[in-house]
Amino acid sequence: MLLSTRKNKILAIGTSRLSDEEESDRVRLVNLLCVVGASVIFSIGLVLCHYLHWRPFVVVPLSVEFLLNASVLWLNHKNRYAAAAWLLYLLQCIMIAYLGIVLGRLLQLELVIILLIAIVYLIFRKKMHRILAVSAALVDLIILEVVYYNSSNAPSAIPVTRDVAFLIHALVLLAVIGIILLVSTPYVKSHDTNAELKRANHFIKIFVAQVTHELRTPLDSIHHVSQLLRNEIRKDQALKKIQSLVDIGWTVSSTARNIVNNVLNMAEIEAGKTPTVVTEAFKVIPFFEKISEVHQIIAQREKMSLQLVVDKDMPEVIYSDPLSINQIITNLMANAFKYGDKGGRVKLEIKKQGHAWQIIVLNTGPGIPLEKLDSIFDPFVTGRTGQIQGSGLGLFIVKTKLMSLNGSIHVESNPGRETVFTVTLPLREGQLRDLPDAGGTDADMISLQKLSVWVAEDDKLTAFLYSRFLKDMGCSFTIVANGLQLLDLAEKKCPGDCPDIIILDCHMPELGGEETIVRLKALPALNHIPIIVTTGDIYSDKVGRMLAAGARTYLKKPIDHLALQKTMMLYLNKLPQN
């Protein structure tokens, strides 16, 4: 309570003499950005300084920026609101240009410039001020692009390892996402009846959805790289020394991906789209052990214990929607770690309850105030206390997912002791023969040597990850950037050297996935070749149209190594059909 009071006092600096509510909100936002900016400068600055060995060209500018940033609060206290807003804004512009020149591509600061342009209309009221501020941001962008272009064929300005560069890039991404949500949340949840404010609210929602959609690709790539690094560490014990860095990257990317997925799900819900339920059979214990394994890393970082308990009465195999179940548990576990006590415990329990089954997530901590229990499943309602922040979307997404699964959720909280979320779902028992791998086949034991795979993928990093996955499987492969190149490849090599399987991205330049499939299936030599579609959007009708055009199945991005391997074997008749 004391920390909350102090936080409110800091954000209210300079507002006591303002009668205009809109102007007061602008001052509060400037104060908030000042505090958040200081936190980001301090946290990311420490990482930069540590890994760059406290070099003066990094330490001195960051220290100066931190001190000048603090003076924003002093200017607002003196009622010099325009000066405070301009100092805050120009300070970030100058620092972005400086770090871009000094560090090159290490920080990938284009995203921060997008954020700067977004907040222009929130912290400046006058049209001329907005024009000047956007111009300053565009100048920054031009400087960055010129620096990046000139350094594209030159060695890195700062010699750091790939792991350190990856860690710093991940921290910057997470910081940008956090600031976007902090800035956008008050406007998204506004129910002001003023038509102009409603339109502004609508544009902010679009901005958040579009930016988070653009962030999904680099976040998925970071998650893929983390997965590959973890696999390499398992193979080579000499790499154990970097495991802590890899684990940090894994947890940061997992957290950021969950935030992005929640925002995108919120956009789907607001657009009136019903979540698609994809029901399949899966083994209970391995499925929940895998989820628990991911969260064990988070528990270790939070200095909390995590226990998984599976009821002995639970069937070995059940039918449900694994993707939705995973997201439900991820959101509940994220809350358990966020609001639990340091050194406390979290328990994930799976149990049978008559003709239903339950997911129970328990944590020890301060609990949820009784007056908030009825509203925690509403969008943008958070249990923030002190320094704990949240977007308020997680539990709303959980409730929406459960409605599509005909499930329910109940919460009990004893303040100061423990909080328990209980999810109840209808139980549909399966058999081992219902599993995609027939319940007994180990995918790793089946060789895919000499298998020929063609891949059409326009994203270079995703294409690189495909090459690593397919190489590990023992396949020979050819990767092209779009559908036209794939058709050219077919004309040159077929019918003498056709592939055994084709993997095709939904969205590609030159020639889209659907038309590519139609033209491939028109070729007699390729008509029988299985086509697997990959997509990050399973809620539109795009996937259905591609399946109707001749694709055998689809995989949701980011592609999981084992899921890709099992799907390929399934459609090459190396595993029994379901």
VEXDREN-2710 file (C-alpha; in Angstrom, 1 decimal):
% VEXDREN-2710
k/r/px/py/pz
1/MET/0.0/0.0/0.0
2/LEU/2.9/2.4/0.9
3/LEU/4.6/1.7/-2.4
4/SER/1.3/2.1/-4.3
5/THR/0.8/5.5/-2.6
6/ARG/4.3/6.6/-3.5
7/LYS/3.9/5.5/-7.1
8/ASN/0.7/7.5/-7.4
9/LYS/2.4/10.6/-5.9
10/ILE/5.2/10.4/-8.4
11/LEU/2.8/10.0/-11.4
12/ALA/0.8/13.0/-10.1
13/ILE/3.7/15.4/-9.9
14/GLY/2.8/18.7/-11.5
15/THR/-1.0/17.9/-11.8
16/SER/-2.3/19.6/-8.7
17/ARG/-2.9/23.0/-10.4
18/LEU/-4.4/21.5/-13.6
19/SER/-8.2/21.6/-14.0
20/ASP/-8.1/20.2/-17.6
21/GLU/-8.4/16.4/-17.2
22/GLU/-6.9/15.7/-20.6
23/GLU/-3.8/17.9/-19.9
24/SER/-3.5/16.2/-16.5
25/ASP/-3.5/12.8/-18.2
26/ARG/-0.7/14.0/-20.5
27/VAL/1.4/15.1/-17.6
28/ARG/0.8/11.7/-15.8
29/LEU/1.8/9.9/-19.0
30/VAL/5.1/11.9/-19.3
31/ASN/5.8/11.1/-15.6
32/LEU/5.1/7.4/-16.2
33/LEU/7.3/7.3/-19.3
34/CYS/10.0/9.1/-17.3
35/VAL/9.9/6.4/-14.5
36/VAL/9.7/3.5/-17.0
37/GLY/12.4/5.0/-19.1
38/ALA/14.7/5.3/-16.1
39/SER/14.0/1.6/-15.2
40/VAL/14.8/0.5/-18.7
41/ILE/17.9/2.6/-18.9
42/PHE/19.1/1.2/-15.6
43/SER/18.4/-2.5/-16.3
44/ILE/19.5/-2.7/-19.9
45/GLY/22.3/-0.3/-19.3
46/LEU/23.7/-2.6/-16.6
47/VAL/23.7/-5.5/-19.0
48/LEU/25.3/-3.4/-21.7
49/CYS/28.0/-2.0/-19.4
50/HIS/28.7/-5.4/-17.9
51/TYR/29.2/-7.2/-21.3
52/LEU/31.0/-4.2/-22.8
53/HIS/33.4/-4.1/-19.8
54/TRP/32.2/-0.7/-18.5
55/ARG/33.6/1.2/-21.5
56/PRO/33.3/5.0/-21.0
57/PHE/31.6/5.5/-24.4
58/VAL/28.6/3.5/-23.0
59/VAL/28.8/4.3/-19.3
60/VAL/29.0/8.1/-19.6
61/PRO/26.1/8.7/-22.0
62/LEU/23.8/6.3/-20.2
63/SER/24.6/8.0/-16.8
64/VAL/24.0/11.4/-18.3
65/GLU/20.7/10.3/-19.9
66/PHE/19.6/8.8/-16.5
67/LEU/20.2/12.1/-14.7
68/LEU/18.6/14.3/-17.4
69/ASN/15.7/11.9/-17.5
70/ALA/15.1/12.4/-13.8
71/SER/14.9/16.2/-14.4
72/VAL/11.7/15.6/-16.4
73/LEU/9.9/15.2/-13.0
74/TRP/11.4/18.4/-11.7
75/LEU/10.2/20.3/-14.8
76/ASN/6.7/19.0/-14.4
77/HIS/6.9/19.9/-10.7
78/LYS/7.7/23.5/-11.8
79/ASN/4.7/23.4/-14.1
80/ARG/6.9/23.6/-17.2
81/TYR/4.9/20.8/-19.0
82/ALA/6.0/21.4/-22.6
83/ALA/9.7/21.6/-21.6
84/ALA/9.3/18.3/-19.7
85/ALA/7.7/16.5/-22.6
86/TRP/10.3/17.8/-25.1
87/LEU/13.2/16.9/-22.8
88/LEU/11.8/13.4/-22.4
89/TYR/11.3/13.0/-26.2
90/LEU/14.5/14.6/-27.5
91/LEU/16.6/12.8/-24.9
92/GLN/15.4/9.4/-26.3
93/CYS/16.0/10.6/-29.9
94/ILE/19.5/11.7/-29.2
95/MET/20.3/8.5/-27.3
96/ILE/18.9/6.3/-30.1
97/ALA/21.1/8.0/-32.7
98/TYR/24.2/7.8/-30.5
99/LEU/23.7/4.1/-29.6
100/GLY/22.9/3.3/-33.3
101/ILE/26.2/4.9/-34.4
102/VAL/28.3/3.4/-31.6
103/LEU/26.8/-0.1/-31.4
104/GLY/25.6/-0.7/-34.9
105/ARG/23.0/-3.4/-35.4
106/LEU/23.5/-4.8/-31.9
107/LEU/20.3/-3.3/-30.4
108/GLN/18.0/-3.2/-33.5
109/LEU/16.6/0.2/-32.4
110/GLU/14.0/0.6/-35.3
111/LEU/11.3/-0.8/-32.9
112/VAL/12.0/2.0/-30.4
113/ILE/11.6/4.6/-33.1
114/ILE/8.2/3.1/-33.9
115/LEU/7.3/3.5/-30.2
116/LEU/8.5/7.1/-30.3
117/ILE/6.2/7.9/-33.2
118/ALA/3.3/6.2/-31.4
119/ILE/3.6/8.3/-28.3
120/VAL/3.9/11.6/-30.1
121/TYR/0.1/12.0/-30.2
122/LEU/-0.2/11.1/-26.5
123/ILE/2.3/13.5/-25.0
124/PHE/2.0/16.5/-27.3
125/ARG/-1.3/18.4/-27.8
126/LYS/-0.4/21.0/-30.4
127/LYS/-0.2/20.1/-34.1
128/MET/3.1/21.8/-34.7
129/HIS/4.7/20.0/-31.7
130/ARG/3.5/16.7/-33.1
131/ILE/4.9/17.5/-36.6
132/LEU/8.3/18.5/-35.1
133/ALA/8.4/15.4/-32.9
134/VAL/7.6/13.0/-35.8
135/SER/10.3/14.8/-37.9
136/ALA/12.8/14.2/-35.1
137/ALA/11.9/10.5/-35.0
138/LEU/12.2/10.2/-38.8
139/VAL/15.6/11.9/-38.7
140/ASP/16.6/9.2/-36.2
141/LEU/15.4/6.5/-38.5
142/ILE/17.3/7.9/-41.4
143/ILE/20.5/8.0/-39.3
144/LEU/20.0/4.4/-38.2
145/GLU/19.4/3.1/-41.7
146/VAL/22.5/4.9/-43.1
147/VAL/24.6/3.5/-40.3
148/TYR/23.2/0.0/-40.8
149/TYR/23.7/0.2/-44.6
150/ASN/27.3/1.4/-44.3
151/SER/28.1/-1.3/-41.7
152/SER/26.3/-4.2/-43.5
153/ASN/29.6/-5.5/-45.0
154/ALA/31.8/-4.4/-42.1
155/PRO/32.6/-6.2/-38.9
156/SER/30.5/-5.5/-35.8
157/ALA/31.3/-2.1/-34.2
158/ILE/31.5/-3.8/-30.8
159/PRO/33.0/-7.3/-30.6
160/VAL/30.5/-9.4/-28.6
161/THR/29.6/-13.0/-28.7
162/ARG/26.4/-14.2/-30.5
163/ASP/24.9/-15.2/-27.1
164/VAL/25.4/-11.8/-25.6
165/ALA/24.0/-10.1/-28.7
166/PHE/21.0/-12.4/-28.6
167/LEU/20.4/-11.6/-24.9
168/ILE/20.6/-7.8/-25.3
169/HIS/18.3/-7.9/-28.3
170/ALA/15.8/-10.0/-26.4
171/LEU/15.8/-7.6/-23.4
172/VAL/15.2/-4.6/-25.8
173/LEU/12.2/-6.4/-27.4
174/LEU/10.7/-7.2/-24.0
175/ALA/11.2/-3.6/-22.9
176/VAL/9.5/-2.2/-26.0
177/ILE/6.5/-4.6/-25.6
178/GLY/6.2/-3.6/-21.9
179/ILE/6.2/0.1/-22.7
180/ILE/3.6/-0.4/-25.5
181/LEU/1.3/-2.1/-23.1
182/LEU/1.8/0.4/-20.3
183/VAL/1.0/3.3/-22.7
184/SER/-1.9/1.7/-24.5
185/THR/-3.8/0.0/-21.6
186/PRO/-5.4/3.2/-20.2
187/TYR/-6.6/4.2/-23.6
188/VAL/-7.8/0.7/-24.7
189/LYS/-10.0/0.3/-21.5
190/SER/-11.4/3.8/-21.8
191/HIS/-15.2/3.8/-22.2
192/ASP/-15.5/7.5/-22.8
193/THR/-18.6/8.4/-24.8
194/ASN/-16.9/11.2/-26.7
195/ALA/-16.8/10.2/-30.4
196/GLU/-13.3/11.6/-31.0
197/LEU/-11.9/9.6/-28.0
198/LYS/-13.6/6.5/-29.2
199/ARG/-11.9/6.8/-32.6
200/ALA/-8.5/7.4/-30.9
201/ASN/-9.2/4.3/-28.8
202/HIS/-9.9/2.3/-31.9
203/PHE/-6.6/3.5/-33.6
204/ILE/-4.6/2.6/-30.5
205/LYS/-6.1/-1.0/-30.5
206/ILE/-5.1/-1.3/-34.2
207/PHE/-1.6/0.0/-33.4
208/VAL/-1.1/-2.5/-30.6
209/ALA/-2.4/-5.4/-32.6
210/GLN/-0.3/-4.6/-35.6
211/VAL/2.9/-3.9/-33.7
212/THR/2.6/-7.1/-31.7
213/HIS/1.9/-9.1/-34.9
214/GLU/5.1/-7.7/-36.3
215/LEU/6.9/-8.6/-33.1
216/ARG/5.7/-12.2/-33.2
217/THR/8.2/-13.1/-36.0
218/PRO/11.4/-11.9/-34.2
219/LEU/10.1/-13.3/-30.9
220/ASP/9.4/-16.7/-32.5
221/SER/12.9/-16.6/-34.0
222/ILE/14.5/-15.9/-30.6
223/HIS/12.5/-18.8/-29.2
224/HIS/13.7/-21.1/-32.0
225/VAL/17.3/-20.1/-31.5
226/SER/16.9/-20.7/-27.7
227/GLN/15.5/-24.2/-28.6
228/LEU/18.5/-24.9/-30.9
229/LEU/21.0/-23.7/-28.3
230/ARG/19.4/-25.8/-25.6
231/ASN/19.7/-28.9/-27.9
232/GLU/23.3/-28.1/-28.6
233/ILE/24.1/-27.8/-24.8
234/ARG/22.5/-31.2/-24.2
235/LYS/24.8/-32.7/-26.9
236/ASP/28.0/-30.9/-25.8
237/GLN/28.7/-30.5/-22.1
238/ALA/31.5/-28.0/-22.9
239/LEU/28.7/-25.5/-23.6
240/LYS/27.3/-25.8/-20.1
241/LYS/28.9/-22.4/-19.2
242/ILE/26.4/-20.6/-21.4
243/GLN/23.3/-22.4/-20.2
244/SER/22.3/-19.6/-17.8
245/LEU/22.3/-17.1/-20.7
246/VAL/20.3/-19.5/-22.9
247/ASP/17.8/-20.1/-20.0
248/ILE/17.4/-16.3/-19.7
249/GLY/16.7/-16.0/-23.4
250/TRP/14.3/-18.9/-23.2
251/THR/12.2/-17.4/-20.3
252/VAL/12.3/-13.9/-21.7
253/SER/11.1/-15.0/-25.1
254/SER/8.5/-17.3/-23.6
255/THR/7.1/-14.3/-21.5
256/ALA/7.2/-11.9/-24.4
257/ARG/5.5/-14.5/-26.8
258/ASN/2.8/-15.0/-24.2
259/ILE/2.1/-11.2/-24.0
260/VAL/2.0/-11.0/-27.8
261/ASN/-0.3/-14.0/-28.1
262/ASN/-2.7/-12.5/-25.5
263/VAL/-2.8/-9.1/-27.3
264/LEU/-3.5/-10.8/-30.6
265/ASN/-6.1/-13.1/-29.1
266/MET/-7.8/-10.0/-27.7
267/ALA/-7.8/-8.4/-31.2
268/GLU/-9.4/-11.6/-32.5
269/ILE/-12.1/-11.5/-29.8
270/GLU/-12.8/-7.8/-30.4
271/ALA/-13.1/-8.5/-34.1
272/GLY/-15.9/-11.0/-33.3
273/LYS/-13.9/-14.1/-34.4
274/THR/-14.6/-17.3/-32.5
275/PRO/-11.5/-19.2/-31.4
276/THR/-11.0/-22.4/-33.4
277/VAL/-10.9/-25.6/-31.4
278/VAL/-8.6/-28.3/-32.8
279/THR/-9.3/-31.5/-30.8
280/GLU/-6.7/-34.3/-30.8
281/ALA/-5.6/-37.2/-28.6
282/PHE/-2.5/-36.8/-26.4
283/LYS/-0.8/-38.5/-23.5
284/VAL/-1.5/-36.8/-20.2
285/ILE/1.7/-37.2/-18.3
286/PRO/4.2/-36.3/-21.1
287/PHE/2.1/-33.3/-22.2
288/PHE/2.0/-31.7/-18.7
289/GLU/5.6/-32.7/-17.9
290/LYS/6.7/-30.8/-20.9
291/ILE/4.7/-27.7/-19.8
292/SER/6.1/-28.0/-16.3
293/GLU/9.7/-28.3/-17.6
294/VAL/9.4/-24.9/-19.3
295/HIS/8.0/-23.3/-16.2
296/GLN/10.7/-24.9/-14.0
297/ILE/13.2/-22.5/-15.5
298/ILE/11.0/-19.6/-14.6
299/ALA/10.5/-20.9/-11.1
300/GLN/14.3/-21.2/-10.6
301/ARG/14.8/-17.6/-11.7
302/GLU/12.0/-16.4/-9.3
303/LYS/13.4/-18.5/-6.5
304/MET/10.2/-20.4/-6.1
305/SER/9.4/-24.1/-6.1
306/LEU/7.2/-25.7/-8.7
307/GLN/5.4/-29.1/-8.2
308/LEU/3.5/-31.1/-10.8
309/VAL/1.0/-33.6/-9.5
310/VAL/-1.0/-35.9/-11.9
311/ASP/-3.9/-37.8/-10.3
312/LYS/-3.4/-41.6/-10.7
313/ASP/-7.1/-41.8/-11.8
314/MET/-6.5/-39.7/-14.8
315/PRO/-6.7/-41.6/-18.1
316/GLU/-3.4/-42.2/-19.9
317/VAL/-4.8/-40.6/-23.1
318/ILE/-7.4/-37.8/-23.4
319/TYR/-8.9/-35.7/-26.2
320/SER/-8.8/-31.9/-26.0
321/ASP/-7.3/-28.9/-27.7
322/PRO/-3.6/-29.0/-26.7
323/LEU/-2.9/-25.4/-28.0
324/SER/-5.7/-23.9/-25.9
325/ILE/-4.8/-26.0/-22.8
326/ASN/-1.2/-24.9/-23.1
327/GLN/-2.2/-21.2/-23.3
328/ILE/-4.6/-21.5/-20.4
329/ILE/-1.9/-23.1/-18.2
330/THR/0.7/-20.6/-19.4
331/ASN/-1.4/-17.6/-18.3
332/LEU/-2.4/-19.1/-15.0
333/MET/1.2/-20.0/-14.2
334/ALA/2.4/-16.6/-15.3
335/ASN/0.0/-15.1/-12.7
336/ALA/1.1/-17.6/-10.0
337/PHE/4.8/-16.6/-10.4
338/LYS/4.1/-12.9/-10.8
339/TYR/1.9/-12.5/-7.7
340/GLY/3.5/-15.3/-5.5
341/ASP/5.9/-14.7/-2.7
342/LYS/9.7/-15.0/-3.4
343/GLY/10.7/-18.3/-1.9
344/GLY/7.1/-19.5/-2.1
345/ARG/5.6/-22.5/-3.9
346/VAL/3.5/-23.1/-7.0
347/LYS/1.7/-26.3/-7.7
348/LEU/0.2/-27.5/-10.9
349/GLU/-2.3/-30.4/-10.3
350/ILE/-4.2/-32.5/-12.9
351/LYS/-7.0/-34.6/-11.5
352/LYS/-10.1/-36.5/-12.5
353/GLN/-13.4/-35.3/-11.1
354/GLY/-16.3/-37.6/-12.1
355/HIS/-17.0/-37.2/-15.8
356/ALA/-14.7/-34.1/-15.9
357/TRP/-11.1/-33.3/-15.3
358/GLN/-9.5/-30.4/-13.6
359/ILE/-6.4/-28.2/-13.9
360/ILE/-5.5/-26.7/-10.5
361/VAL/-2.9/-23.9/-10.2
362/LEU/-2.0/-23.0/-6.6
363/ASN/0.5/-20.4/-5.3
364/THR/1.4/-18.9/-1.9
365/GLY/1.4/-15.2/-1.6
366/PRO/-0.5/-12.1/-0.6
367/GLY/-3.7/-13.3/-2.4
368/ILE/-6.4/-11.4/-4.2
369/PRO/-8.5/-8.8/-2.3
370/LEU/-12.1/-10.0/-1.9
371/GLU/-13.4/-6.9/-3.6
372/LYS/-11.5/-7.8/-6.8
373/LEU/-12.5/-11.5/-7.0
374/ASP/-15.6/-10.7/-9.1
375/SER/-13.8/-8.6/-11.7
376/ILE/-10.4/-10.4/-12.3
377/PHE/-11.7/-12.1/-15.4
378/ASP/-12.7/-8.8/-17.0
379/PRO/-10.2/-7.4/-19.6
380/PHE/-7.6/-4.9/-18.4
381/VAL/-8.2/-5.7/-14.7
382/THR/-4.9/-6.4/-12.9
383/GLY/-3.9/-7.3/-9.4
384/ARG/-0.9/-5.0/-9.6
385/THR/0.6/-4.1/-6.3
386/GLY/3.8/-2.2/-5.7
387/GLN/6.2/-2.9/-8.6
388/ILE/4.1/-5.8/-10.1
389/GLN/2.7/-4.8/-13.4
390/GLY/0.4/-6.7/-15.8
391/SER/-1.6/-6.0/-19.0
392/GLY/-4.8/-7.5/-17.5
393/LEU/-5.5/-9.7/-20.5
394/GLY/-4.3/-13.2/-19.2
395/LEU/-7.3/-14.2/-17.2
396/PHE/-9.8/-12.8/-19.7
397/ILE/-8.1/-14.9/-22.4
398/VAL/-8.3/-17.9/-20.1
399/LYS/-12.0/-17.4/-19.6
400/THR/-12.6/-17.0/-23.4
401/LYS/-10.7/-20.1/-24.2
402/LEU/-12.6/-22.1/-21.7
403/MET/-15.9/-21.0/-23.1
404/SER/-14.9/-22.4/-26.5
405/LEU/-14.0/-25.7/-24.7
406/ASN/-17.2/-25.9/-22.7
407/GLY/-15.2/-25.5/-19.5
408/SER/-15.3/-23.2/-16.5
409/ILE/-12.9/-21.6/-14.0
410/HIS/-13.2/-20.9/-10.3
411/VAL/-10.9/-19.0/-7.9
412/GLU/-10.5/-19.1/-4.2
413/SER/-8.0/-16.8/-2.3
414/ASN/-7.0/-16.6/1.3
415/PRO/-5.1/-13.3/1.6
416/GLY/-1.6/-13.9/3.0
417/ARG/-1.8/-17.6/2.5
418/GLU/-2.6/-19.1/-0.9
419/THR/-4.6/-18.6/-4.1
420/VAL/-6.2/-21.5/-6.1
421/PHE/-7.5/-21.4/-9.7
422/THR/-9.5/-24.5/-10.6
423/VAL/-10.3/-25.1/-14.3
424/THR/-12.9/-27.8/-15.0
425/LEU/-13.2/-29.4/-18.5
426/PRO/-15.3/-32.2/-19.9
427/LEU/-13.4/-35.5/-19.9
428/ARG/-13.2/-37.4/-23.2
429/GLU/-10.9/-40.5/-22.7
430/GLY/-8.8/-41.8/-25.6
431/GLN/-6.7/-44.9/-26.3
432/LEU/-3.1/-45.4/-27.3
433/ARG/-4.1/-46.3/-30.8
434/ASP/-5.7/-42.8/-31.2
435/LEU/-2.3/-41.0/-30.9
436/PRO/-0.7/-39.7/-34.0
437/ASP/2.4/-41.9/-33.2
438/ALA/0.3/-44.9/-32.4
439/GLY/1.4/-44.6/-28.7
440/GLY/4.5/-46.7/-29.1
441/THR/6.7/-45.3/-31.9
442/ASP/9.7/-43.1/-30.9
443/ALA/10.0/-40.5/-33.7
444/ASP/13.7/-40.1/-32.9
445/MET/14.3/-43.8/-33.7
446/ILE/13.0/-43.6/-37.3
447/SER/15.6/-42.5/-39.8
448/LEU/14.7/-39.9/-42.4
449/GLN/18.0/-40.3/-44.2
450/LYS/17.9/-39.8/-48.0
451/LEU/14.5/-38.1/-47.7
452/SER/14.2/-35.2/-50.1
453/VAL/12.3/-32.1/-48.8
454/TRP/11.5/-28.9/-50.7
455/VAL/10.7/-25.8/-48.6
456/ALA/9.2/-22.5/-49.7
457/GLU/9.8/-19.9/-46.9
458/ASP/10.4/-16.1/-47.5
459/ASP/11.7/-15.3/-44.0
460/LYS/15.5/-15.8/-44.0
461/LEU/15.8/-16.7/-40.3
462/THR/12.9/-19.2/-40.4
463/ALA/14.5/-20.7/-43.5
464/PHE/17.8/-21.1/-41.6
465/LEU/16.0/-22.8/-38.8
466/TYR/14.4/-25.2/-41.3
467/SER/17.9/-26.0/-42.6
468/ARG/19.1/-26.9/-39.1
469/PHE/16.0/-29.0/-38.3
470/LEU/16.1/-30.9/-41.6
471/LYS/19.9/-31.4/-41.3
472/ASP/19.4/-32.9/-37.8
473/MET/16.8/-35.3/-39.2
474/GLY/19.2/-36.5/-41.9
475/CYS/17.2/-35.1/-44.8
476/SER/18.4/-33.6/-48.1
477/PHE/16.6/-30.4/-48.7
478/THR/16.2/-27.4/-51.0
479/ILE/14.9/-24.1/-49.7
480/VAL/13.4/-21.4/-51.9
481/ALA/11.9/-18.0/-51.1
482/ASN/8.5/-18.1/-52.8
483/GLY/6.0/-20.1/-54.8
484/LEU/7.4/-19.0/-58.2
485/GLN/10.8/-20.3/-57.3
486/LEU/9.3/-23.5/-56.1
487/LEU/7.5/-24.0/-59.5
488/ASP/10.7/-23.2/-61.4
489/LEU/12.5/-25.9/-59.3
490/ALA/9.7/-28.4/-60.2
491/GLU/10.1/-27.7/-63.9
492/LYS/13.9/-28.2/-63.7
493/LYS/14.0/-31.4/-61.5
494/CYS/10.7/-33.2/-62.1
495/PRO/9.8/-35.9/-62.9
496/GLY/13.4/-37.3/-62.6
497/ASP/14.2/-35.8/-59.1
498/CYS/11.0/-35.0/-57.4
499/PRO/10.8/-34.4/-53.6
500/ASP/9.3/-36.8/-51.1
501/ILE/7.5/-34.0/-49.3
502/ILE/6.9/-30.2/-49.7
503/ILE/6.7/-27.6/-46.9
504/LEU/5.0/-24.4/-47.9
505/ASP/4.5/-21.0/-46.1
506/CYS/1.0/-19.6/-46.2
507/HIS/2.0/-16.0/-47.0
508/MET/4.7/-15.4/-49.6
509/PRO/5.6/-12.7/-52.1
510/GLU/5.4/-13.2/-55.8
511/LEU/3.0/-16.1/-55.5
512/GLY/0.8/-17.0/-52.5
513/GLY/0.5/-20.4/-50.9
514/GLU/-3.0/-21.2/-52.2
515/GLU/-2.2/-20.5/-55.9
516/THR/1.2/-22.3/-55.5
517/ILE/-0.6/-25.5/-54.3
518/VAL/-3.1/-25.4/-57.2
519/ARG/-0.3/-25.1/-59.7
520/LEU/1.8/-27.8/-58.0
521/LYS/-1.2/-30.2/-58.0
522/ALA/-1.7/-29.6/-61.7
523/LEU/1.7/-31.2/-62.4
524/PRO/1.3/-35.0/-62.8
525/ALA/4.7/-35.7/-61.2
526/LEU/3.8/-33.7/-58.1
527/ASN/0.1/-34.5/-57.7
528/HIS/0.7/-37.3/-55.1
529/ILE/3.5/-35.4/-53.1
530/PRO/2.3/-34.5/-49.6
531/ILE/2.2/-30.7/-49.0
532/ILE/2.5/-29.4/-45.4
533/VAL/1.4/-25.8/-44.9
534/THR/2.9/-23.6/-42.2
535/THR/1.2/-20.5/-40.8
536/GLY/1.0/-18.2/-37.8
537/ASP/-2.7/-17.5/-38.4
538/ILE/-5.0/-20.5/-37.8
539/TYR/-8.1/-18.4/-37.1
540/SER/-8.8/-17.1/-40.6
541/ASP/-10.2/-19.1/-43.5
542/LYS/-6.8/-19.1/-45.2
543/VAL/-5.8/-22.5/-43.9
544/GLY/-9.1/-24.1/-45.0
545/ARG/-8.7/-22.8/-48.5
546/MET/-5.2/-24.2/-48.7
547/LEU/-6.3/-27.6/-47.4
548/ALA/-9.1/-27.5/-50.0
549/ALA/-6.6/-26.7/-52.7
550/GLY/-4.7/-29.9/-52.0
551/ALA/-2.5/-29.5/-48.9
552/ARG/-2.5/-32.5/-46.5
553/THR/-2.2/-30.7/-43.2
554/TYR/-0.8/-27.5/-41.5
555/LEU/1.6/-26.7/-38.7
556/LYS/1.2/-23.6/-36.6
557/LYS/4.3/-21.3/-36.3
558/PRO/6.6/-21.3/-34.5
559/ILE/7.4/-24.7/-35.8
560/ASP/8.4/-27.3/-33.2
561/HIS/11.2/-29.6/-34.2
562/LEU/9.5/-32.8/-33.0
563/ALA/6.1/-31.8/-34.4
564/LEU/7.6/-31.2/-37.8
565/GLN/9.4/-34.6/-37.7
566/LYS/6.3/-36.5/-36.6
567/THR/4.1/-34.8/-39.2
568/MET/6.5/-35.6/-42.0
569/MET/6.7/-39.2/-41.0
570/LEU/2.9/-39.4/-40.6
571/TYR/2.3/-38.2/-44.2
572/LEU/5.1/-40.4/-45.6
573/ASN/3.2/-43.4/-44.0
574/LYS/6.1/-44.0/-41.5
575/LEU/3.5/-43.6/-38.8
576/PRO/-0.1/-45.0/-38.7
577/GLN/-2.8/-42.5/-39.9
578/ASN/-5.1/-41.2/-37.1
END
